[in-house]
């Protein structure tokens, strides 16, 4: 059984173009992921403590920590712990 193709069409037909379409879609997804990724990766790096001091007695304690940059502090108060 012979397969007839039109003179202007390429061998493989729609499957050949589907492979190009899939490759173009994959490239588009990769470019979109790179474009919308976070800009500064340095902000995601963990804080480093440069110095640490602790002083106190049996009833009170004071802790002082110095960081390499300003920390982004998120805290909340408990009403009745």
N, C-alpha and C positions, 0 to 999 in steps of 0.2 A: 504494500500500500504506500503510495507516494504522497508526500505532503506538498501541497502547492502554496507558494507564497507570492505575493505581489512583487513586482520588480522594485518598487520604491520602498518596500518594508525591509527591515533587517531581520536576520535570522534570530529566532527567539521570541519575537513578537512582543506581546504585552508583558511577559515575564522579564524581558531585558529592561524595559522602562520601569517596571516595578522595583527592580534592584536599585536603579538610580534614585527613584523616589524615596526608598527606605534610607539610602545613604544620605540624601539631602535632609530628610527629617532628623536623622541621628545627628548630623552636623548642626542643625538648627537648635536641637535640644542642648547639645554641649555648649554652644555659644551663649544660649540663654542662661544656662547654669553659671557660666563664668561671668556673665554680665551682671547678674543679680546676687553674686556672692558677697559676703561682707567685705568692705573695703579695707578696714584695718584689722589685721590679724594680731598685731601687737597688743591691742586692748584685751584680747582673749587670753593672753599669757597670765599665769598665776602671779600673785603678789609675792615679793620676796621681802622677808624681814631682815633689815640691816642691823638692828640692835634690839635687845630685849632686857628689861630690868624688872625685878620683882622684889618688893619689900613689904614688910608687915609683921604682925604678931599673931597670936592665937585668935584674936577677934576681928581684925581688919587686914585686908590685903590690897596692895596697889600693884598693878601690872602696867608697864609702859612698853609699847612696841613701836619701833620706827620702821616704816616701809620704804621701798625704793621709789614709789610714786603714790599719789593721792588715791586712797581706796574709795570705791563706790559702795558706801555703807547703806544697807537696807535693813531696817530693824522695825520692831513693833513692841508695844508694851502689853503685858498680860494684866488683865483687870484683877484677877485673884488667883495667883499661881499656887 
